[in-house]
Amino acid sequence: MTSARITSKGQVTIPKEVRSRLGVDTGDRIEFVEIETGVFNIVPATAEITDLKGIIQKPQKAVSIDGMKAAIKKRAGRKR
């Protein structure tokens, strides 16, 4: 098991082996995801915004500005 120390500023140096296996390098971002109380996974957050292309399909029909305004007005009139 690989370990590291926390500095007085709360910083941790991620060991080289762990950085390599995560595929992260200087300047990359990581996320800490809590999978259960007190247990976290470290996940690389290195995806580019262009990787999101195609996740949401384009609407089959374009919506006009007037159509958008009407939808907002209709939604605003509803009580929660």
KEZASE-967689 format. One record per residue (C-alpha): residue number from 1; residue in one letter; x, y, z; chain. Coordinates in steps of 0.1 Angstrom, whole numbers, plus 2048, in hexadecimal, padded with zeros to 3 digits. Example, Ala and Ser with C-alpha at 12.3 -4.5 7.8 and 13.67 -1.06 7.14 Angstrom:
BEGIN
<pt><i>1</i><aa>a</aa><u>87B</u><v>7D3</v><w>84E</w><ch>A</ch></pt>
<pt><i>2</i><aa>s</aa><u>889</u><v>7F5</v><w>847</w><ch>A</ch></pt>
REM end
This chain:
BEGIN
<pt><i>1</i><aa>m</aa><u>800</u><v>800</v><w>800</w><ch>A</ch></pt>
<pt><i>2</i><aa>t</aa><u>80D</u><v>822</v><w>7F7</w><ch>A</ch></pt>
<pt><i>3</i><aa>s</aa><u>80A</u><v>83F</v><w>810</w><ch>A</ch></pt>
<pt><i>4</i><aa>a</aa><u>811</u><v>864</v><w>813</w><ch>A</ch></pt>
<pt><i>5</i><aa>r</aa><u>812</u><v>87E</v><w>82E</w><ch>A</ch></pt>
<pt><i>6</i><aa>i</aa><u>7FC</u><v>89D</v><w>831</w><ch>A</ch></pt>
<pt><i>7</i><aa>t</aa><u>80F</u><v>8BE</v><w>836</w><ch>A</ch></pt>
<pt><i>8</i><aa>s</aa><u>805</u><v>8D9</v><w>84F</w><ch>A</ch></pt>
<pt><i>9</i><aa>k</aa><u>7F3</u><v>8EA</v><w>831</w><ch>A</ch></pt>
<pt><i>10</i><aa>g</aa><u>7DE</u><v>8CB</v><w>82A</w><ch>A</ch></pt>
<pt><i>11</i><aa>q</aa><u>7F2</u><v>8C2</v><w>80B</w><ch>A</ch></pt>
<pt><i>12</i><aa>v</aa><u>7FB</u><v>89F</v><w>800</w><ch>A</ch></pt>
<pt><i>13</i><aa>t</aa><u>815</u><v>894</v><w>7E6</w><ch>A</ch></pt>
<pt><i>14</i><aa>i</aa><u>806</u><v>878</v><w>7D2</w><ch>A</ch></pt>
<pt><i>15</i><aa>p</aa><u>821</u><v>85E</v><w>7CD</w><ch>A</ch></pt>
<pt><i>16</i><aa>k</aa><u>82E</u><v>859</v><w>7AA</w><ch>A</ch></pt>
<pt><i>17</i><aa>e</aa><u>820</u><v>836</v><w>7A7</w><ch>A</ch></pt>
<pt><i>18</i><aa>v</aa><u>7FD</u><v>842</v><w>7AF</w><ch>A</ch></pt>
<pt><i>19</i><aa>r</aa><u>7FF</u><v>85F</v><w>797</w><ch>A</ch></pt>
<pt><i>20</i><aa>s</aa><u>80A</u><v>848</v><w>77C</w><ch>A</ch></pt>
<pt><i>21</i><aa>r</aa><u>7EE</u><v>82F</v><w>782</w><ch>A</ch></pt>
<pt><i>22</i><aa>l</aa><u>7D5</u><v>84C</v><w>783</w><ch>A</ch></pt>
<pt><i>23</i><aa>g</aa><u>7E3</u><v>85A</v><w>763</w><ch>A</ch></pt>
<pt><i>24</i><aa>v</aa><u>7E7</u><v>87D</v><w>772</w><ch>A</ch></pt>
<pt><i>25</i><aa>d</aa><u>804</u><v>896</v><w>770</w><ch>A</ch></pt>
<pt><i>26</i><aa>t</aa><u>80D</u><v>8B9</v><w>77B</w><ch>A</ch></pt>
<pt><i>27</i><aa>g</aa><u>7F0</u><v>8D1</v><w>778</w><ch>A</ch></pt>
<pt><i>28</i><aa>d</aa><u>7D5</u><v>8B5</v><w>775</w><ch>A</ch></pt>
<pt><i>29</i><aa>r</aa><u>7B8</u><v>8B6</v><w>78C</w><ch>A</ch></pt>
<pt><i>30</i><aa>i</aa><u>7AB</u><v>899</v><w>7A1</w><ch>A</ch></pt>
<pt><i>31</i><aa>e</aa><u>78A</u><v>894</v><w>7B3</w><ch>A</ch></pt>
<pt><i>32</i><aa>f</aa><u>784</u><v>884</v><w>7D5</w><ch>A</ch></pt>
<pt><i>33</i><aa>v</aa><u>764</u><v>86F</v><w>7D3</w><ch>A</ch></pt>
<pt><i>34</i><aa>e</aa><u>756</u><v>862</v><w>7F4</w><ch>A</ch></pt>
<pt><i>35</i><aa>i</aa><u>74A</u><v>83F</v><w>7ED</w><ch>A</ch></pt>
<pt><i>36</i><aa>e</aa><u>73F</u><v>838</v><w>811</w><ch>A</ch></pt>
<pt><i>37</i><aa>t</aa><u>743</u><v>84C</v><w>831</w><ch>A</ch></pt>
<pt><i>38</i><aa>g</aa><u>768</u><v>854</v><w>836</w><ch>A</ch></pt>
<pt><i>39</i><aa>v</aa><u>773</u><v>840</v><w>817</w><ch>A</ch></pt>
<pt><i>40</i><aa>f</aa><u>77D</u><v>853</v><w>7F7</w><ch>A</ch></pt>
<pt><i>41</i><aa>n</aa><u>788</u><v>84B</v><w>7D4</w><ch>A</ch></pt>
<pt><i>42</i><aa>i</aa><u>7A0</u><v>861</v><w>7C2</w><ch>A</ch></pt>
<pt><i>43</i><aa>v</aa><u>794</u><v>867</v><w>79E</w><ch>A</ch></pt>
<pt><i>44</i><aa>p</aa><u>7A7</u><v>879</v><w>783</w><ch>A</ch></pt>
<pt><i>45</i><aa>a</aa><u>793</u><v>897</v><w>776</w><ch>A</ch></pt>
<pt><i>46</i><aa>t</aa><u>7A7</u><v>89B</v><w>757</w><ch>A</ch></pt>
<pt><i>47</i><aa>a</aa><u>78C</u><v>898</v><w>73C</w><ch>A</ch></pt>
<pt><i>48</i><aa>e</aa><u>789</u><v>8B4</v><w>723</w><ch>A</ch></pt>
<pt><i>49</i><aa>i</aa><u>768</u><v>8C6</v><w>71E</w><ch>A</ch></pt>
<pt><i>50</i><aa>t</aa><u>768</u><v>8B8</v><w>6FA</w><ch>A</ch></pt>
<pt><i>51</i><aa>d</aa><u>765</u><v>895</v><w>709</w><ch>A</ch></pt>
<pt><i>52</i><aa>l</aa><u>741</u><v>89E</v><w>712</w><ch>A</ch></pt>
<pt><i>53</i><aa>k</aa><u>737</u><v>8A2</v><w>6EE</w><ch>A</ch></pt>
<pt><i>54</i><aa>g</aa><u>71B</u><v>88A</v><w>6E4</w><ch>A</ch></pt>
<pt><i>55</i><aa>i</aa><u>70F</u><v>883</v><w>708</w><ch>A</ch></pt>
<pt><i>56</i><aa>i</aa><u>6F0</u><v>897</v><w>702</w><ch>A</ch></pt>
<pt><i>57</i><aa>q</aa><u>6DE</u><v>893</v><w>6E1</w><ch>A</ch></pt>
<pt><i>58</i><aa>k</aa><u>6D6</u><v>8B2</v><w>6CD</w><ch>A</ch></pt>
<pt><i>59</i><aa>p</aa><u>6B1</u><v>8BA</v><w>6CC</w><ch>A</ch></pt>
<pt><i>60</i><aa>q</aa><u>69F</u><v>8AE</v><w>6AD</w><ch>A</ch></pt>
<pt><i>61</i><aa>k</aa><u>68F</u><v>8D0</v><w>6A8</w><ch>A</ch></pt>
<pt><i>62</i><aa>a</aa><u>69F</u><v>8F2</v><w>6B0</w><ch>A</ch></pt>
<pt><i>63</i><aa>v</aa><u>68D</u><v>907</v><w>6CA</w><ch>A</ch></pt>
<pt><i>64</i><aa>s</aa><u>686</u><v>92B</v><w>6C2</w><ch>A</ch></pt>
<pt><i>65</i><aa>i</aa><u>68D</u><v>948</v><w>6DA</w><ch>A</ch></pt>
<pt><i>66</i><aa>d</aa><u>667</u><v>94D</v><w>6DD</w><ch>A</ch></pt>
<pt><i>67</i><aa>g</aa><u>663</u><v>928</v><w>6E5</w><ch>A</ch></pt>
<pt><i>68</i><aa>m</aa><u>67D</u><v>92A</v><w>700</w><ch>A</ch></pt>
<pt><i>69</i><aa>k</aa><u>66C</u><v>949</v><w>70F</w><ch>A</ch></pt>
<pt><i>70</i><aa>a</aa><u>64A</u><v>937</v><w>70F</w><ch>A</ch></pt>
<pt><i>71</i><aa>a</aa><u>659</u><v>918</v><w>720</w><ch>A</ch></pt>
<pt><i>72</i><aa>i</aa><u>669</u><v>92E</v><w>73B</w><ch>A</ch></pt>
<pt><i>73</i><aa>k</aa><u>648</u><v>941</v><w>740</w><ch>A</ch></pt>
<pt><i>74</i><aa>k</aa><u>635</u><v>921</v><w>742</w><ch>A</ch></pt>
<pt><i>75</i><aa>r</aa><u>64D</u><v>913</v><w>75C</w><ch>A</ch></pt>
<pt><i>76</i><aa>a</aa><u>64D</u><v>933</v><w>770</w><ch>A</ch></pt>
<pt><i>77</i><aa>g</aa><u>627</u><v>931</v><w>774</w><ch>A</ch></pt>
<pt><i>78</i><aa>r</aa><u>628</u><v>90F</v><w>784</w><ch>A</ch></pt>
<pt><i>79</i><aa>k</aa><u>627</u><v>90C</v><w>7AA</w><ch>A</ch></pt>
<pt><i>80</i><aa>r</aa><u>640</u><v>8F4</v><w>7BA</w><ch>A</ch></pt>
REM end
